[in-house]
Amino acid sequence: MTFETVLLWGSVLVFVSVISSKILDRFAIPVLLVFLGIGMLAGSEGIGKLYFDNIVMAKSIGIVALIFIIFSGGLDTDWKETKPIVLPGIILSTAGVLLTAVITGVFAMYIFNFSLLEGMLLGSIVSSTDAAAVFTTLRSKNISLKKPLKPLLEFESGSNDPMAVFLTISFIGLISVKDTSLWLMGPNFLLDMGMGAIAGYLMAKFIVFLIKRLELEYEGLYPVIMVSLVLLTYIIAGFVKGNGFLAVYVAGLMLGKVEFPNKKIIKKFHDGIAWLMQIIMFLALGLLVFPSAIIPLIGKGLLITILLMLVARPVSVFLSLMPFKMKFAKKTMISWVGLRGSVPIILATFPFTAGIPQAETIFNIVFFVVIASVFIQGTSIPIVSRFLKLDVPMKKKINYPIEFEKMAGMDLELTDVPIPYESDVIDKKISELNIPAKCLIVLISRNGQFIVPSGSTVIESADVLLVLANEEDLIALQNIIIPLKKI
C-alpha cells in the first residue's frame, strides 16, 4: 500500500467516523460503537478489505492515545465539583477495580476453563470503566445525572485506568515469569501508584512554572510544547518505576485547578487531540479484530458480560461505597453505568506481546464484552436514570461570541446567570437594579440572539446574562434576581 493510499484511507475513515457519530448520536448509539464499527467494516472481513494484524503497532497507538485522552480528562475536570467526592472516587478506582477484577476473574476461570491467573488477567483487563460512553449517551437524550453522580463517575473513569493497567501487567508477569510471588503485588502497587502520583504532581508544578515564564511569541506554540511535556510526564514516571497513566492524569488534574497563560487554548487543543486519538485508536482496534473469531465465543462472552454487569460491578460498587452515606438508587445507578470502553481493548493487546498462550482468546472475549456492555448498558442508561429518578435536564450550553481567559491573581469569573420566570427583575431596566459596582453584565442571550446591554436595556424572562464578577458580587447579583426569601 502506497503512502498516498494510506493517507486517503486515513482521511476517509476519520471523516466518516466524525460524520457518523453526529448522525447516530440522535439515536443514543455510543460513539465508541460507531468508531469500532467503522474500523471493522473497513477491515479484512468487512467491505473495505483492509488487512491489519500488527498487534505491536496497535498497542503502541493505544498507549499514545490513552496518554492524551487521560491527560485531557484530568485537565477538563471541574475541581470544585470533584473535590467533595475525591475519597469515594479513589476507593472506587482502586478497591472497586480490584474487586471487579477478582470476581470477574473467578467467573472467567470456570466459564472459559482458564487457570486462576489467566482468569484474573481477563478480569483485570475488563475492570476499568469509560464515562465518555455514558455521557455521550445522556447528552444525545439531553439529560444529565443528579449530583454527585456526574463528577463521581467522571473522576472514577479518569482515575481507574492506572489500576487496571497495574493489575494487567502484574498478572502477565505472574503468568510469564515462574516463581514470581503474588505477595509482591502489594509493594509494587504502592511504588507504582505512589511514584506515578508524585511524578504527575511535580511535573504539573514544573509545567506551570515554565509556562508562566516562557513568553513565547506565538500562541500556537503553547499547545505544541504542552504535547511534549505530557509525553515527558509519562516517560519520567516510567523511569522512577511509577504509573505513567496516573502521572499524566494527576498532572492534568493539577493543571485544571490553577490558572496559567493560554490555558484556554491549551484545553481546546487537547480536547481536539483527545477526540482524534479516540478515533484513531478505535479505528485501529476495529481493523485489528476478525469478527469470524468472535462468533464462536458469543455465548460465553455474553454470559461473562451479564455476570460483569449484574454481579461483579454492583458488588464492587456497593462494598466500596459502604463507608459513605449514599442512597441505594444512586449506588445502583453507579453500578449500571460501569461501561467498558477503549482501555480494556488496548490492554487486551498486552498478552500478545508477552507471549501469553491464551492471548488471542482473551482479546476476542474482551472485544465482545466491550461491545455488548456498551450496547446493552449504554442504550439503556436514559431509561434506568428516569426509572431511578436520577435524571435532570441537561443545562444548555451557550456559545458566546467572546472569550475570557482567567489569569493568575484574578478573582473574576465569566458566568451564565439565567433569569427565572418568576424573578422580580423582569421588565426592569438594568439601571434600576442595585447591581454591585464591580459586577459587569457583558452580554444578554435572548431567543438565540445576543444583546450588548446598556443601562436602558430591559430584562425579560428566560434571558441569560453573561456576567463578569467575583464570587461575592455574583452572589449579590443572584440575590437580586432571586431574593433569598424566594429560595
N, C-alpha and C positions, 0 to 999 in steps of 0.2 A: 504494500500500500504506500503510495507516494505521500510526501509531506502535505501537498495541496489537498489530497483526498482526506487525510486526517483532519485538516483544518475545516474542510467542507462538512464532514460528518459531525465534528465537534460543534460547529456553529449551528448546524441544523438541529441537533439534539438539544442543545441548550435553549434555542429559540422555541422549539416545540414544547419543551418542559415548562417554560415560563407561561406560554400562551395556554397550555392545557391546564395548568394549575389555576389560572384565572377563571377559565370556563367551568371546570369541575368543582371549584370552590363553592359554587352556588348549590351543589348537591351534597355538601358536607363530606366530600371524599378527601381524606387526609392527604396533604401534599406529598408525604413520603411514598404513598402508594402510587401516586402519579409518576414521580421520578423513577421509582423502581420499575414500574410497568413499562415505561418508555424504553428504559435500558434493556429489559427483557425482550420487548418487541424488536429492538434493533439488533439483538444478539443472534448467535448462530442458529438457534432454533426458532427465531422469530422472522418477521418479514424482512428485516434489514440484512440478515445473514452475516453479521459482523462477528468473526470468531475472536474471542478473547479469553485466555485461560492463564494469564500471568498473575499468580497469587501474590508474588512478592511486590509487583507493581501496584496491585490493588490494595495491599496492606499499607504500602508507603503513601499512596494517595489518601487512604483513610486516616492515617496518623496526622498528616499535614492538615487535612480538612478539619479534623477534630480539634487541633490546636487552636485554629482561628474561630471555630464555632463556639468552643468553650470559653475562649477569651471574650468574644463578643457578648456571650450570655452574661458573664460577670460584669462587663462594662455597662450593659444596659439595665442591670439590676437596680431597682429603686431601694436604696438602703433604708429610707425612712419606713417603708412598708415591710422590709425584710428583717430589720433589727429585732422586732418582738418575737419572731419565730425562728431565730437562728438555732437555739438549742434543740427544739424538736426536729428541725431540718437536718442538723448534724447527726442526730441519732437515727433518723430515717435513712440518711445517706451512708451510714456505716453499719450499725447493728441491723437495720432493716434490710440492707442489701445482703449482709451475711446470712440472715435468717432465710431470705428468699432463695439464696443460692443453695443452702443446705437442704431445705425442704424440697425444692425442685430437683436437686441432685439425687436425693433418695428415691423419688418417684422415677427419675430417668434411669437409675440403675436397674430397676425391675422391669420397666416398660421396654427398654432397648437392650436388655441383657448386657449392660456395661459393668465394668468393675466400679468399685466405690469411688476411686479417684477420677475415672472417666465421667461418672455421673456428676460428681462435684464440679468438674471442669465445665460440663454443659450448663449446670445450674449457675455457675459464676458468670458465664458468657451472657446469659439472658437475665441477669439480676438487676441491671440498671434500667431506668425509665427515661422517657422522652416527652417532656412537657410541650414541646413545639407542636407535636401532632395533636395534643389536647386542645391547645388554644387556637390552633388553626381551625379545628372543627367548630369550636364555640363561636369564633369570630364569624364563620360562614352563616351561623344562625343568629348573629347579632346579640348574643348573650354572653355573660361572664359568670364568675362564681363569687359567692359571698366571701368576705374576709373571715379568717386569714387563709383561705384555701388557695387563692391565686398566688400570693407571694410564697407560700409554703411549698406548693408544687413546683414553682419555678426554681426556688432555691434547692430543693431536693434533686431535681433533674440535672441542675448545673453542677452540683457537688457530689453526686453519687457515681459518676463515671470513673473517677480515680479509684474508688473502692473496687468496682467491677474489674478494672484493669489489673489492680494488685492481685485480686483473687485468681483471675485467669492466668496470669504469669506464674503465680505461686503453684497452682495445681499442674500447670505444664511442667514446671521444674520438678515437682514430686513424681510425675509420671516418667519424665525423661531421665532423671538422674537417680540412680539407685542409692539406697541408704540415706536418702535425704529425710531429715526429721520433720514431722508435722509441727512440732513444738517451736520450730524456728520461725513460723509464720507470725507469732506474736511480736518478737523483737523486730523482725523485718517490717511488720506493719507500722510500728512506732517510728522506725527510721524512715520508711518510705513516705508516710504522711507528714511526719514532723519536719523533715528536711524539705519536702515539697512546699509546705506552707511557709516555712521560713524563707526559702528562696523566692517564692512569689511575693511575700511581704517586702523583702529587702529590694527586689527588683522594682516594685511599684514605687518605693521611696526614691530609688535612683532615677527612674523614668521621669517622675515629677520634677526632681531637682534638675535633670538635664533639659527637659522641655522648656522650663521657665527661663533657662539661661542661654538657649541656643540662638534665639532671634534670627531664624532663617529668613532669607529674603523672599522666598516663595511659600505660600500657604500649602500648596500641593505637596511639598516635601515632608510635612509633618506626618501625614499618614504613612508615607514611604518609610521613614525612619522608625515609626511605630511597628511596622511589619517586622523589621529586623530585630527590634527589642523584644517582641513577643516570641519569636523563634529563639532568641538568645536566652530568654527566661526558661524555656523548655529544656534547652541544652544544658544550662548551668545546673538546673535541678537534677538532671541525669548525672552530671559529674559528681555531685555531692550525695549520690545514692537516694535522691528524693523522687517523688512522683511528679513528672513533668506536666501532666494534665492538671493536677491540683495546683501546681505552681502558676500556670497561666490563668486558671480560674481565680485564684486568690489575687493575683496581680490585677486582673480585670475588675474584680470586686472592689479593691482598694482604690483604683483609679476612678471608678464610678462615684466614689464618695467625695473626692476632692476636686477643686477647680484648678485648671491649668490652661495656658494659652492654646487656642484652636481645638479645644476638647470637642466642640460640636461637629466640626468637620471630620475629626478622627472617628467619632462614634458613627457618623453616617457612612464613612468609608468602610469601617469594619462590619457594619450591618450588611452592606452590599457584598463584601468579601465572604461573610458567613453564608449568605444565600448562594453565592457562586460555588463555594466549597461543598455545600449540601447537594447542589445539583450535580456537580462533577462526581462526587462520591457515590451518590445513589445510581447515577448512570453507569459508573464503572462496576459497581456491585451487581447491578441488573444485568450487565453484559456478561459478568463472570458466572452467573448461575445457569445451570442447564435444567429447565423445567422437567424434562423427562426423568431426571434423577430424583426429583422431589415427589413425583406422583406416587411411587411405591410407599412413601413414608407418610402420606396424608392421614391415614387412620391413627397411627401412633402419635404423629405430630399434633393432630387435633386434640388427642387425649392429654398430652403434656401441656398444651396451651390452656385447656379448660382447668386443669389442676393448678397451673400457674396463676390463672385469673381468680379462681374461686377458693383456693386453699392457700398457696404459698404467699401471695401478695397480701390478702386480708390478714392472715395470721401474723405476718411480719409487721404490718402497719399497726394493728391493734396492740401487739406486745410492745412495740417501740413507743407508742403514744400513751401507754398506760399511765406514766407518771404525770401526764398533763390533763388539765380539765378541758375536754373537748367533747361535744355532743356526738352521739352514736351515728347520726346521719352524716356528719362531716367526716368521721373516720371511714364510714362506708364509701363516701364519695372519693376520698383519697385512695382507698383500696381499688376502686373501679377504674380510676384514671391512670393506673400504672402501666401505661402503654410501653411496649418495647419499641425501640427506634433504630437509629443508624449504628449506635455503638455496638450492640450485640452482633450485627452482621460483620462489622470491622474486626471485632475480637474473634469471630469465628474463623478468620483467616490466620490467626496466630498459630493454631495447632498444625497447620500445613507446614509452615516454615520451621517448626520444631520437630517435624517428623513423627507426630502422634499417629498411631495406627488407625484410629477411628476418625481422623480429621475430616475426611470427605463426608462421612455420615453426620458428624456434628454440624458441619457447615450447612448441609441441606436441611437438617432439622431446625436449626436456628433461623434460617431464611424463612421457612414455612411458619414458624412460631411468630416471627415479627409480622409477617403479612396477615396472619389470622388474628393476632392481637390487635393490630391497628384497625383491621376491618370490623371485627366484632365490637370491640370496646369503643373505638374511635367514632363509629357511626351511631352508637347508642348513647354517647355522653350527653347530648342535649335532652334526651328522653329521661335518663337517670337523674340529671340535675333538676329537672322540673318535678319528677316524682318525689325526690327528697326535699323539694322546696328550697334549693340552694342556688338557684339561678337568679341573676339580676340583669336588668337591661345593660348592655354594653354602652359605655359613655362614648358618644360620637366625637371623634377627633376632628378638630377644625384645623385646616392648613392655612395659616395666616400668610399674607404676602410680605411679612417682615420676619427677621430673625434676631434673636438676642442671645448673646453668649455671656454667661456669668463669669466674672474674673475673680481671682483670689482677693480676699479682703472686702468684697462687695456683698452686702446683705440684701440686695434687691432680687426679686424673682418676677418673671413674667408669667402670670397666672390667669386661667379662664375663670370668670365669675358669672354663672348663669343667673338670670333674673326669673324667679318663680312667678307663677300666675297670680299668686295672692300677695305679692310684695307691695308695700306702701309707696315705693318709689316710682311705680308705673304712672305714666302721664305727667311726670315731673321733669323739669329741666335739670341738667347736671348742675347748673349754677345754684339751684335751690337746695341741693343736698349738702350736708355738712361733711364733705369729703376731707380726710386728712390732707394737709398741705403737701406732703411728700408722696402722696398716692396719685399716680397718673393713669387715667383711662386712655390707653393708646389707640385702640380700635374698638368698634362695636360690630359684631357679626349679627346680621338681621336678614332672615329669609334667604340665606345663601349669598348675601351681598355684604360688603364691608363699608363701614361709615367711619370717616375721620371725625371724631366728636369735637364739639366746642361747648361753651357754657350754655348756649341756647338749644342744644340737642335734647330732644325729649326721649326719655326712656320708655320702651314698650315691653309688653310681656313677651317672654321667650327670647329676649335679647341675650347675647353672651358678650360680656365685657372682657376685653383683654387688658389686664391691669398690671402696671409695673409698681411694685411696692415691697416694703419689707414685711416680715411676718406680723408685726404689731399693727401696722397701718392696714394690712389686708384684713385682719380680724375685725378692726374697727369699721372698715367698709362693709364687710359681710354682715355686721350687726345693724348697719343702717339699712341694708337691703332686706334682711330678715331679722327684725328685732328679737332680742333674747326671749321676750315674753311669748313669742310665736313658736319658738323652737321646742 
